[in-house]
Amino acid sequence: MRKLLLASMIILVIVAVAFGAFDWKRFQGQTITVLFVKHPFTEAILPYISEFTKKTGISVSFLVLPETEYWDKLNIDLSSGQGSYDVFMTGPSIAWQHAYAGWIEPLDSYVNDPELTSPDYDFEDFYPAFIAANRWNLKMGGGLGEGKLWAIPVMVETTILAYRKDIFDKYGIKVPETYEEWAKVAAELMKVADKEGIYPVIQRGARDITSIQAGYYTAFSTYGAKDFDENMNCTINSPEGVKITEIWVNTIKKYGPPDWTNVTWFDLMERFASGKYGMVIDCDFFAGVYENPKKSKVAGKVAYALPPKGPDGAIRSNIWTWSLSMNSRSKHKGAAWYFIQWVTSKEILLKSALYGNLDPVRKSVWEHPDVVKMTEAWGGGTWRKVVTQMLEKYAAWRPTPQTELIAMWTRWIEALHEIYAGKATAKEALDRAARDIDKIMERAGIKK
């Protein structure tokens, strides 16, 4: 009888392997801890964590923090080597520093192991640009998209133009296609600003690195400017960098709200949704708020377009992608990978997208009928058309890979504030900032 039972079990195992069954219970009984940023992605995922536990037998303890507190908490844990958090949210600019320090676990061996990754995971379904943003060979100044995979993306933000179509149509204003036209359109909107109760433009401006990351960095890159040359000399003060910075800051100063230096990404989203602004070059993700009548006064009044082109006719949109990484000091790496794999699966990213966690990083999710139905009417169909172009053609992570990005961008936004306050010309402020950034690079041993 025992021999018969054993033989039956062996047959079941052989059949399971033959039909591609995957053992989701391999790490049952273990507990992992996950650190989340307060974000729509997090809100979308939390209700399903009990399903993960039921599927795997792995318990999940989690902590959700506002972004201002999140990075400090994470850095303290990683630098101490405590390994308190098995899995955590990250993004390219932060992951570079953590990867270089050896604080996060490379994920290629997990993705490629058929005993650890379900056959239906379909890694090739991810948009290549967003995988590339999370892959780096640890060489300062290059190697993005090469080397080891440090995180798996869960959402992405590309930069597009949102504008008040009702006002543009009413006054015969054309959608700007270049940054020079963007400034001219802002001037046209200013003529009707009092009548319509709007400021022509709104952009991020708070002393925060995200004020560099989205609209400004897209404009900067699109205009042909770069942050560093091949020798890691800071080049934000190149002629192209100075010119686009002049256009950017002067347009905001003339035609934006007077408290620009306090505008965070969240303020920008809420303010544009309030109906008091004419156009914004920023995150496509915000359309989920703009198009929601319960949260927005501009629902049904907004259209979307590609961000303006540069002098050479090109568009080089920067992105941000939230991703999940594994702590290299995790004591439960297998269970941690199971969680990352589950969260970034087609099924869960689809549920996340339908909750409002856009844009999807998987092509199958973006093209899923339910996601299409949810978004196809936004902006009279313009939003989905524009974002598809961004996902397939223009969106990429543009900054040069290096570990001092936070310090660099902090100094950079200070320069933009100096220009805005009239304390310096764009060339003067960027020249000084470039010299200071070179010193930051020298102290870090990146620039000799």
VOGU-3710 file (C-alpha; in Angstrom, 3 decimals, decimal comma):
1> mrklllasmi> 0,000/0,000/0,000  2,819/2,405/0,938  4,642/1,566/-2,313  1,449/2,265/-4,267  0,984/5,610/-2,481  4,597/6,568/-3,152  4,267/5,627/-6,802  1,092/7,714/-7,071  2,837/10,713/-5,561  5,739/10,399/-7,990
11> ilvivavafg> 3,295/10,239/-10,888  1,530/13,361/-9,630  4,837/15,229/-9,427  5,798/14,119/-12,947  2,397/15,204/-14,286  2,617/18,532/-12,470  6,042/19,229/-13,952  4,913/18,131/-17,407  1,969/20,516/-17,327  4,028/23,417/-15,995
21> afdwkrfqgq> 2,610/23,501/-12,474  4,387/25,916/-10,172  4,846/25,469/-6,427  3,513/28,668/-4,873  3,651/27,029/-1,434  7,404/26,512/-1,473  8,043/29,132/1,221  4,848/28,783/3,217  5,130/29,596/6,896  7,638/32,391/6,358
31> titvlfvkhp> 6,947/36,066/7,096  8,298/39,019/5,118  8,152/42,738/5,807  7,453/45,230/3,016  8,035/48,991/3,087  5,618/50,978/0,900  5,441/54,634/-0,101  2,028/56,245/0,278  0,968/56,147/-3,376  -1,951/55,015/-5,577
41> fteailpyis> 0,016/51,858/-6,363  0,168/51,035/-2,657  -3,541/51,742/-2,220  -4,253/49,407/-5,125  -2,125/46,545/-3,799  -2,930/46,453/-0,090  -6,451/44,984/-0,430  -5,020/41,947/-2,256  -2,188/41,025/0,121  -4,447/38,524/1,894
51> eftkktgisv> -4,820/36,774/-1,480  -1,039/36,486/-1,700  -0,901/34,894/1,739  -3,672/32,464/0,819  -1,891/31,585/-2,442  1,583/31,137/-0,934  1,250/30,632/2,805  3,649/33,573/3,233  2,592/36,189/5,783  3,218/39,851/4,945
61> sflvlpetey> 3,851/42,603/7,454  3,968/46,069/5,916  4,564/49,720/6,709  3,276/52,621/4,592  5,011/56,009/4,890  4,739/59,402/3,145  7,591/59,887/0,687  9,197/62,605/2,833  9,702/60,072/5,640  10,111/56,989/3,485
71> wdklnidlss> 13,612/57,540/2,094  15,125/58,394/5,475  13,616/55,281/7,053  14,795/53,084/4,194  18,322/54,511/4,087  18,801/54,043/7,812  17,781/50,395/7,584  19,835/49,613/4,482  22,990/51,379/5,662  22,810/49,657/9,049
81> gqgsydvfmt> 22,551/46,218/7,469  19,645/45,296/9,720  17,548/43,869/6,911  14,286/44,906/8,545  12,516/45,268/5,200  12,674/42,328/2,810  11,028/44,227/-0,057  10,723/47,961/-0,651  9,664/50,478/-3,277  12,368/52,348/-5,159
91> gpsiawqhay> 13,171/54,146/-8,399  16,202/54,409/-10,710  17,866/57,434/-9,126  17,666/55,976/-5,614  18,388/52,396/-6,653  21,724/53,456/-8,208  23,030/54,508/-4,817  21,700/51,416/-3,094  22,938/49,024/-5,778  26,417/50,528/-5,767
101> agwiepldsy> 26,582/50,099/-1,978  25,559/46,450/-2,254  22,317/46,975/-0,354  19,921/45,459/-2,880  19,759/41,986/-4,359  20,190/41,453/-8,129  17,066/39,780/-9,478  18,175/38,117/-12,725  18,851/34,738/-11,116  15,341/34,719/-9,642
111> vndpeltspd> 13,632/35,725/-12,889  15,528/33,054/-14,829  15,043/30,178/-12,365  12,033/28,020/-13,408  11,763/26,695/-9,854  11,383/30,233/-8,483  9,439/31,939/-11,266  6,099/30,767/-12,601  6,075/29,895/-16,326  3,224/32,355/-16,892
121> ydfedfypaf> 5,193/35,312/-15,482  6,168/36,388/-19,039  9,075/38,753/-18,374  9,110/39,796/-22,042  5,692/41,414/-21,539  7,284/44,384/-19,733  8,020/47,447/-21,845  11,793/47,292/-22,470  12,434/50,938/-21,532  11,173/50,401/-17,989
131> iaanrwnlkm> 13,226/47,268/-17,450  16,234/49,156/-18,842  15,646/51,944/-16,305  16,079/49,377/-13,517  19,153/47,663/-14,954  22,647/49,087/-14,429  26,213/47,752/-14,615  27,439/50,027/-11,772  29,746/52,031/-14,058  29,549/55,740/-13,262
141> ggglgegklw> 28,380/57,781/-16,215  26,977/54,946/-18,316  25,795/51,378/-18,475  22,089/52,069/-18,037  20,110/49,115/-19,337  23,187/46,892/-18,949  24,392/44,614/-16,187  22,233/43,419/-13,342  18,515/43,951/-12,779  18,027/45,732/-9,462
151> aipvmvetti> 14,257/46,134/-9,372  11,029/45,212/-11,174  8,798/48,143/-12,217  5,210/48,405/-10,975  4,174/51,672/-12,619  5,610/54,416/-14,780  5,016/58,111/-15,324  5,780/59,753/-18,649  5,649/63,492/-19,254  2,928/64,906/-21,506
161> layrkdifdk> 1,086/68,183/-22,096  -2,385/68,594/-20,559  -4,361/71,671/-21,567  -7,807/73,215/-21,197  -9,315/72,351/-24,561  -12,467/74,320/-23,794  -10,475/77,534/-23,372  -8,124/76,817/-26,286  -11,105/76,188/-28,588  -13,012/79,221/-27,324
171> ygikvpetye> -10,194/81,624/-28,219  -8,715/79,787/-31,195  -5,436/79,025/-29,421  -3,256/76,358/-31,033  -1,563/73,627/-29,021  2,170/74,398/-28,721  4,551/72,068/-30,507  7,834/73,658/-29,398  8,978/75,269/-26,157  9,092/78,665/-27,841
181> ewakvaaelm> 5,459/78,153/-28,848  4,669/77,037/-25,286  5,887/80,409/-24,010  3,880/82,253/-26,682  0,712/80,287/-25,898  1,167/81,160/-22,226  1,251/84,832/-23,274  -1,948/84,359/-25,291  -3,663/82,726/-22,324  -2,581/85,627/-20,143
191> kvadkegiyp> -4,785/87,937/-22,227  -7,865/85,979/-21,142  -6,611/84,908/-17,722  -8,768/87,316/-15,703  -11,862/86,554/-17,751  -11,417/82,779/-17,336  -10,060/82,905/-13,785  -6,849/81,051/-14,600  -3,086/81,227/-14,555  -1,750/80,181/-17,977
201> viqrgardit> 0,713/77,589/-16,627  1,463/75,494/-13,552  4,680/73,481/-13,032  6,502/71,883/-10,111  8,890/74,202/-8,321  9,318/73,149/-4,693  12,830/72,598/-3,320  12,503/68,937/-4,068  14,326/66,724/-6,558  11,028/65,799/-8,200
211> siqagyytaf> 10,852/69,396/-9,457  13,792/68,524/-11,722  12,593/65,067/-12,668  9,414/65,513/-14,709  8,514/68,507/-16,866  11,800/70,366/-16,517  14,028/67,364/-17,252  11,912/66,467/-20,257  12,323/70,023/-21,564  16,040/70,001/-20,732
221> stygakdfde> 16,678/66,691/-22,543  14,408/67,498/-25,458  16,291/70,741/-26,042  19,472/68,730/-26,528  21,031/69,437/-23,131  22,766/66,840/-20,960  23,674/66,696/-17,282  27,252/65,370/-17,768  29,781/64,827/-20,516  31,714/61,599/-21,025
231> nmnctinspe> 34,254/62,614/-18,365  31,537/63,315/-15,785  31,975/67,065/-16,003  28,643/68,738/-15,184  27,163/70,318/-18,318  23,825/71,677/-17,135  25,245/75,124/-18,067  25,731/74,275/-21,746  24,248/76,749/-24,254  21,298/74,385/-24,725
241> gvkiteiwvn> 20,835/74,022/-20,974  20,929/77,770/-20,422  18,498/78,501/-23,244  15,803/76,032/-22,225  16,172/77,036/-18,572  15,599/80,678/-19,539  12,455/79,735/-21,457  11,234/77,478/-18,649  11,753/79,731/-15,648  10,790/82,990/-17,371
251> tikkygppdw> 7,525/81,516/-18,670  6,620/80,212/-15,226  7,539/83,520/-13,578  5,459/85,590/-16,008  2,466/83,311/-16,394  2,376/80,961/-13,400  1,277/81,299/-9,776  3,448/83,543/-7,562  4,278/80,697/-5,162  5,929/78,472/-7,767
261> tnvtwfdlme> 8,815/77,656/-5,405  6,330/75,858/-3,136  4,501/73,803/-5,777  4,991/70,055/-5,245  3,808/67,333/-7,620  0,714/66,811/-5,494  -0,057/70,546/-5,422  0,302/70,681/-9,194  -2,124/67,823/-9,711  -4,711/69,242/-7,296
271> rfasgkygmv> -4,421/72,782/-8,619  -4,816/71,868/-12,269  -7,828/69,773/-11,332  -9,286/72,843/-9,589  -9,796/74,515/-12,967  -7,547/77,513/-12,329  -4,782/76,748/-14,842  -4,491/76,644/-18,605  -1,843/74,018/-19,287  0,764/71,837/-17,632
281> idcdffagvy> 3,688/69,733/-18,843  3,935/66,924/-16,338  2,966/63,411/-15,372  0,420/61,568/-17,533  -0,629/59,659/-14,407  -2,461/62,744/-13,123  -5,173/62,305/-15,751  -6,783/59,794/-13,414  -7,605/62,761/-11,167  -8,275/65,289/-13,926
291> enpkkskvag> -10,860/63,000/-15,529  -12,640/62,092/-12,299  -15,726/64,330/-11,823  -15,679/63,610/-8,093  -12,166/65,006/-7,744  -11,888/67,479/-10,592  -13,593/70,581/-11,973  -11,960/70,074/-15,366  -13,261/66,576/-16,135  -14,314/66,533/-19,770
301> kvayalppkg> -12,594/69,876/-20,444  -9,004/68,686/-20,847  -7,139/67,327/-23,853  -3,657/65,873/-24,019  -0,727/66,207/-26,413  2,871/65,141/-26,759  5,307/67,372/-24,895  6,879/70,098/-27,053  9,663/69,211/-29,471  13,223/70,442/-29,301
311> pdgairsniw> 15,109/72,482/-31,926  15,935/69,270/-33,810  12,294/68,155/-33,845  12,895/65,375/-31,306  11,033/64,535/-28,102  13,042/63,062/-25,228  10,594/62,589/-22,382  11,970/61,634/-19,007  10,150/59,089/-16,858  9,787/58,007/-13,285
321> twslsmnsrs> 9,123/54,389/-12,503  8,258/53,044/-9,080  9,684/49,564/-8,721  10,175/46,835/-6,118  13,607/45,795/-4,866  14,808/43,086/-2,501  17,038/43,838/0,469  20,376/42,039/0,043  20,285/41,350/3,797  16,860/39,731/3,683
331> khkgaawyfi> 16,675/36,452/5,572  13,756/35,302/3,411  14,890/36,004/-0,148  12,820/33,258/-1,737  9,634/34,493/-0,073  10,582/38,079/-0,908  10,956/37,166/-4,578  7,609/35,402/-4,530  6,028/38,640/-3,327  7,771/40,746/-5,993
341> qwvtskeill> 6,818/38,191/-8,640  3,193/38,136/-7,512  2,846/41,941/-7,358  4,377/42,366/-10,819  2,370/39,552/-12,407  -0,126/40,264/-15,173  -3,061/39,513/-12,902  -2,115/41,856/-10,052  -0,819/44,685/-12,237  -4,132/44,525/-14,117
351> ksalygnldp> -6,067/44,875/-10,858  -3,725/47,685/-9,872  -4,282/49,509/-13,163  -8,053/49,226/-12,926  -7,831/50,755/-9,466  -6,033/53,725/-11,048  -2,344/52,809/-10,885  -1,393/54,097/-14,326  0,588/53,753/-16,494  0,951/49,990/-16,697
361> vrksvwehpd> 4,500/48,712/-17,242  3,219/45,593/-18,985  2,004/45,778/-22,572  -0,709/43,177/-21,946  -2,149/45,301/-19,131  -2,059/48,518/-21,148  -3,888/46,793/-24,013  -6,344/44,854/-21,825  -9,973/45,574/-22,848  -10,920/46,692/-19,330
371> vvkmteawgg> -8,050/49,197/-19,152  -8,861/50,446/-22,652  -12,512/50,882/-21,686  -11,561/52,816/-18,545  -9,247/55,251/-20,339  -10,338/55,484/-23,977  -12,648/58,468/-23,460  -10,168/60,576/-21,456  -9,464/63,821/-23,214  -11,767/62,835/-26,073
381> gtwrkvvtqm> -9,435/59,933/-26,792  -6,292/62,055/-26,825  -4,856/60,772/-23,542  -4,628/57,137/-24,548  -3,276/57,980/-27,993  -0,549/60,227/-26,578  0,458/57,894/-23,759  0,712/54,950/-26,154  3,168/56,973/-28,225  5,130/57,830/-25,091
391> lekyaawrpt> 5,274/54,199/-23,938  6,350/52,900/-27,330  8,568/55,686/-28,694  9,637/58,531/-26,436  9,686/57,568/-22,752  13,006/56,646/-21,132  15,114/57,408/-18,094  17,394/60,233/-19,254  19,708/61,212/-16,356  23,274/59,909/-16,329
401> pqteliamwt> 23,730/56,967/-13,927  25,710/57,968/-10,833  25,281/57,777/-7,086  25,094/61,485/-6,208  21,911/62,338/-8,099  19,985/63,550/-5,045  22,711/65,988/-4,005  23,136/67,103/-7,603  19,460/67,730/-8,245  19,076/69,515/-4,919
411> rwiealheiy> 21,774/71,980/-6,000  20,166/72,247/-9,440  16,745/73,269/-8,121  18,472/75,913/-5,980  19,843/77,402/-9,209  16,357/77,511/-10,742  15,114/79,326/-7,630  17,926/81,887/-7,948  16,876/82,599/-11,535  13,206/82,834/-10,571
421> agkatakeal> 14,010/85,278/-7,765  16,029/87,491/-10,107  19,230/86,912/-8,151  21,076/85,657/-11,205  20,719/85,082/-14,921  20,245/81,537/-16,116  23,878/81,371/-17,204  25,204/82,752/-13,917  23,094/80,444/-11,768  23,809/77,335/-13,831
431> draardidki> 27,534/78,131/-14,026  27,733/78,280/-10,246  25,620/75,172/-9,847  27,776/73,249/-12,329  30,931/74,162/-10,394  29,334/73,016/-7,136  28,119/69,777/-8,717  31,625/69,091/-10,033  32,870/69,390/-6,449  30,165/66,955/-5,290
441> meragikk> 31,347/64,502/-7,938  35,000/64,978/-6,939  34,294/64,336/-3,259  32,416/61,166/-4,228  35,367/60,012/-6,335  33,295/60,056/-9,514  35,089/62,947/-11,202  38,877/62,981/-11,002
//
